């Protein structure tokens, strides 16, 4: 089944300098991205902390579309525009494009960009005029999507967790498919800190999947104490539909 969703929007980069600009700003190697392909990307502060994570698809030689969590797309677009300077590039939230969720590996959609994900899922990016007949994802569908991300170790930085984690803390360097960080591509904001943490093994907090018990869904970015005594911060969380008051979460936890 394919669903419309309000949880993601499309950020478009177009122009002859789009490739060079994105290569200078993002954590992954945009030059390795072929037309029709996609990769995970991150955007960091100067301190190496992730401001946003997203999927980036190359539509044409000079046009890229990013599937960005709705809560971070406006600050991301505004911040990137600050560094555009004289680049021949347009950065815009694409109101003519829509992100769809597909939870079936066999799902197809004409005239859409398909981004295949683990667990037989996919994003589709297509024109807003072609999806009016599709249903919106219910709360249950969205929760199932989040559970699949958590189980596949696919974290997501939202407004609540922006600037909390360096990429390695959330496993962004190893996220499937393909990883979201290149350590050979050259400079981008925060690159020195990210590279130093990688080569010196300085990261002492890492991603973990845990079960939390609470009457209400725990807040993203909140501190929590794990059963083994470690302290952690919640990156993503979803309800366990099989057990009341139980939640499955991706947390960033210290070492034992």
N, C-alpha and C positions, 0 to 999 in steps of 0.2 A: 504494500500500500504506500502511496505517496501523499504527504501532507504539507500544507502550507504552515508557516510558522512565523511568529513575531520575535523569536529569540535571536534571529540572525538577520543581518542586512548586508548589502553588497557595497564595497568601497572600490571604485574604479580608478585606475591610473592609465592615462593615455597620452601619447606624444612620443616624439623621437628620443627624448631623454628619459623615458619611463624606466627602461632597464637599468641604466646607469644610476639613476636616482635610487631605485629600490635596492640595488646592490650596495649602495653606500649607507643605507639606513637599517636594513633588516638582518636578522641573525643567520639566515640560510643563504646558500649560493644561488642567487636568482639567475645567473648566467648558465647554470646547468639545467634550467627549466626549458623544455621543448614546447613548441606550440601544441596546445591540446593537453598538456600535462599540468600537474599541480604538485605543491609541496607545502609542508607545514612551515610556518614562519612565526617569528616573534619580533617584537619591537621593545627595546630597552631604554631605560633612562641612562644618563651619564654614569650612574652608579652601578650599572649592570643589572638593575631590577626590571623585571618584565612589566611593561605597561599594557600589553595586549598580546594575545596569541590568536592565530587565525590560519586559515587555508588560503593559499594564493594560487590561482590558476592563470596560465598564460593563454589568452584568447587569440591574439595575433602577435606579430613581431613586436608591436609597439603598444599593445593593450593588455592589461592585467586586471583581473577581478579577484577581490579578497572577500571571503566569507567570514564576517566579523561578528562577534557577539554584540547585540544591540546596545548593551550598556556601555561598551567601550568605543563604539564606532565614531561618535562625534568628537570626543577628545582626541582620538587617534588621528582623524582627518585634520583637525585643527593644528595639532602638534606637527604632523608631517608637512603641512602647508607652510609652516614657519621656516622650514629648511629648503623649500623649493627654490628660492632666490630667482635666478635668471634661467632656470631649467625650462626647456620647452616641454611642458608637462601640465596636464590637467588632473587634479585630484578632486573627486566628487563622490558623494554618496549617491549611488545610482538608483533613483526612484523608479526607473523603468525596468529594473531587474528585481527578481525575487528569489529567495533561497527556499528550497523544499527539502523535506526529510523523507528518505526512502528506507524502509526497514526490510526490504526484499531484494536479494541479490539479482533477481531476474527483472526487476522493475526497469522500464524504459520510458523515455519521454523525448518526443521529437523536438528538434531545434533547442536542445538544452545541453549545457556543459555538465558532465557527470564526474563527480569526485568520489571514487570508490574508497570505502572505509572498512576497517576490520569488522568482524561479526556480521558479514553479509549486509552491510548498510551503505548508504551513499548520500551525499549532498547532490542536489540538482540546482543549477543556476539558470534561470530562463527569464523570458519577458513576462512582465506582470499581466499582459493582455491574454496570455495563453493558459492561465491557471485558475481562472475565476470559478470553474466548476469543481475544483479540488477542495476537500474538507480541510479545515484548520486542525492542527494537532491538539487533541484534548490534553488535560492535565495528566491523565494516565499515560498517553502516548509519549508526552514529553518526559515524564518520569522514567519510562522504559528506555528512552533514548539516553538519558543521563546515566542510568544504570549500566547500559552497554559501554558508554565511554569510560566509566569508572573501572569496569571489569577489564577493559582493554588498555588500561593505564593511559588514557588520553585525557590529560588535564585541560582545563580551560580557565584562562585569566579573565575575570570580569571586573566591573568597577569596584566591587568589594575587596578584591585581592590585588589590584594594580599596585605596583611598586613594593610588593611584599617579598618576592622571591627572585633569586637569580635563576637562569634557565635550568641548571643542573639540579636544583632543589626539587623541581617538579618533573625531573626526567625528560625535559624537553629536548635534550640532545639525543635521546634514544626513542622518542615517541614513534609509534608505527602509524603509517609506513614511512620509512626513510629518514626519520630524525628531523628535528627542526633547527639544528644549529650546525654550521660549518666552522671548523677550526682552521681552515686554510684559505678562506675567501678574502681576507683583508679587513679593513677597518669598518666599524659601524658604531653607533653610540653604545658605550659600555663594553666594547669588545675587549679592551685590555683586562678588565676585571673578570669577565667571563672566561677568557683564555687563561688567566693566571689561576683561577679556581680549577680549571680543567687540568693543566699541566702540573700543578703543585698538589693536587688532591685536597684542596682546602675546604671543600664543601663537607660539612659535618651534619647536615640535615637533608633528608631524602624523602621521596614519595612513598607512601604506604597505603594499602587498602585496609580499612578497619570497619568494624561494626560499632555503631553508637546507639545508645538507648536514651530516649528522651520523649517527653510528651508532645513537644513541638519540634519541627525540623530545625536542626542546628544552623546557625547563621554562617554564611561564607566569610572567611577571614577570622572567625572567632577562635580563641584559644580553647583547647580541650586537653584533658588528661587521659592518657590511654591506660588500658588495663595493666600493662607491664610497667607503669610508673613514668613513662616518658611524657613530656609535654609536646603538643603538636598544634598546628594551625590548620583549619579546614580550608581546602582548596575547592572541592566540589562535593556535593552530597545529594543523595536520592533516597526516597523511602523504599523500604523493603515491602513489596506488596503482600508477601506471604506472612509477615509478622507485624502486628500492630506495635507502634512506638519503637520500631527498630529502623535504623538508617544505615546505609552503606556510604562510606565517604572516602575520598582521596584526601589524605592529610600529609603535611610536611612535618616530619618528626625528627627529633634529635636521635643520636646514636644511643644504643643500650649502654 
